[in-house]
Amino acid sequence: MRFPDLFRFAWQVLAGHRARTALILLAMGIGVAAVVTVSAIGEGARRYVVEQFGSLGTNLVIILPGRSETAGAMPGVLVGKTPRELTLDDALALKRSPAVLRFAPLIVGAGDVRLGSRNRETPVLGTTAEFIQVRQMDLARGVFLPAGDPRHSQPVCVIGATVAAELFGAQPALGQWLRIGDRRFRVIGVLARQGESLGFNTDEIVIIPLAAAQALFNTEALFRVLIEAKSRERVPEATADIEEIIRLRHEGERDITVITQDAVLETFDRILRALTLAVGGIAAISLAVAGILIMNVMLISVTQRRKEIGLLKAIGATGAQVRAIFFTEAIILALGAAALGLFVGKLGELAIGQAFPLIPFAAPWWALVAASLTAVITSVLFTVAPARRAAALDPVVALSRR
Amino acid sequence: MIRLTGIARVFRVGDEEVHALRGINLAIEQGEYLSIMGPSGSGKSTLLNVLGLLDRPNAGRYELNGRDVTHLSDDELARVRRETIGFIFQSFHLVPRLTAGQNIELPMVLAGLAPAERRRRLDRLLADYGLTARADHRPAQLSGGQCQRVAIARAMAMGPTLILADEPTGNLDRHTGQEVMAVLERVHQDGGTVAVVTHDPEIGARARRRLRLIDGEIAEDKR
């Protein structure tokens, strides 16, 4: 039997049973549409997070004291024991790497910020002038911390937009003095409003010179060192250099953790991709249900078409040809349902996109392919039993008047 | 052309064994026209099904065109049916959703003939059986006689050497039945071997050779 004839034959069957065909198309189409829409949501979430990370700066390398592997913690959540502190001298030594463009050591603590009778507890960051470039932040007003020897400091600070609004209200903050702990700082800059970036709201921080923070929190230990590599391509080189420099300074111990943005991104990427796969897989279960419907309908169809099948065999159809007829029907149905489902799924994606314009919903290509393939495969698998039953029909029995 | 030796067919109905055919010995020559008659349950339809390779005998040997077809596989049997045997049924067995032309074309489609060749043969068959004007009608729009003519044309599509008809006039009035028999006899005159199972003595009497089956045995073989 030639393929166009097979196709036409199956097509005539489907066209002859409109209600049955529509029902299967609907059931399978819903399954495919569900996979497309759900994976679009998952992929949207993934891209949203990835973009958020991207806003950190593209060539960023972060050093943490302690080695995460030895602590057995998950990647990304880094809580290692710290055998040796990471110091400012360590950070300054990083300048030796040719791949390092600039770096910013970081001390973080909670500080009581007071202005007259107003009092507010905020995260206080101690860092150097280069921080604003490394983190790619903008100033709304004033200037950032002055450059100079990080071991000495001036009593100045830069405050986040929310802090400025809450402490000073409508009055100008620049040039005012405020008190953090038992020290006084003059406000020289206000950060532009950026909103939340990965759970850390830069609108609510106060930034002071590193040496001041060391004194304020009475510690030499750095919380992080942020490093900007000269280019994205040189990030691996910078990472290797950093590990080597710190290892030499720490008497051969590898007691820091270096995370590159790519690594963090990759982790989140992996997690969210797995999540998308999982929810897509759950949606695909509805396809299996549709497959059972197909089997049911096909079995009924075999019974209804007994005479026709008997006739086909009497006029010379082999078992393989009878099976091929049923499989062709199943595949046409699945492809039709896939087309319908992809279309409806895309509409769903657009609708959700309208509701949440911030998140870039888009079903990934592999979800579209997988949904269509799953539809075809389940459809074929669930047609195996009916097709075999049809092919095994005894023509004499099938043709008899019973 | 056909040689049956000791053909037996036994059906099991519950605990009982029904002997539909008991040791049939029969030789049919190329170009013969024979009728098979007998009371209900005498095994005439079973004999036709065995001749048409739709049913396998439990014992005996069947030679068709010098080839032993007793132990062929199902698919080989299907191929032999397609190439050499044409079936005509009492209730026509046309596919209702296909047009008359498509029904006639069906064996050629199953055989995988090229569309151009099919078209050529179809046009001739339609002309031969007076169906050219009805080619695009569905079976529901055709009269009984027309349906049976479509069925005969379908049976002839692959140029079979053996035509088997099971009560071909059973669902037709007398006049239409005569017409259909005339068509079948034309097939015979063109050199085909025709075997007709029938209840109707008048139809049966038209054949040159007349078999009479009783209880699964050939009781009479008149020429």
Chai-1 contact restraints between the chains, C-beta under 6 A:
chainA,res_idxA,chainB,res_idxB,connection_type,confidence,min_distance_angstrom,max_distance_angstrom,comment,restraint_id
A,M1,B,L110,contact,1.0,0.0,6.0,A-B,restraint_1
A,M1,B,G112,contact,1.0,0.0,6.0,A-B,restraint_2
A,R2,B,G112,contact,1.0,0.0,6.0,A-B,restraint_3
A,D5,B,V109,contact,1.0,0.0,6.0,A-B,restraint_4
A,Q12,B,R97,contact,1.0,0.0,6.0,A-B,restraint_5
A,G16,B,R97,contact,1.0,0.0,6.0,A-B,restraint_6
A,E308,B,V95,contact,1.0,0.0,6.0,A-B,restraint_7
A,L311,B,H93,contact,1.0,0.0,6.0,A-B,restraint_8
A,A314,B,L54,contact,1.0,0.0,6.0,A-B,restraint_9
A,A314,B,F87,contact,1.0,0.0,6.0,A-B,restraint_10
A,I315,B,P107,contact,1.0,0.0,6.0,A-B,restraint_11
A,G316,B,A78,contact,1.0,0.0,6.0,A-B,restraint_12
A,G316,B,R81,contact,1.0,0.0,6.0,A-B,restraint_13
A,G316,B,R82,contact,1.0,0.0,6.0,A-B,restraint_14
A,G316,B,P107,contact,1.0,0.0,6.0,A-B,restraint_15
A,G316,B,L110,contact,1.0,0.0,6.0,A-B,restraint_16
A,A317,B,L110,contact,1.0,0.0,6.0,A-B,restraint_17
A,T318,B,D75,contact,1.0,0.0,6.0,A-B,restraint_18
A,T318,B,A78,contact,1.0,0.0,6.0,A-B,restraint_19
A,P395,B,L54,contact,1.0,0.0,6.0,A-B,restraint_20
A,V396,B,N49,contact,1.0,0.0,6.0,A-B,restraint_21
A,V396,B,L54,contact,1.0,0.0,6.0,A-B,restraint_22
A,V396,B,D55,contact,1.0,0.0,6.0,A-B,restraint_23
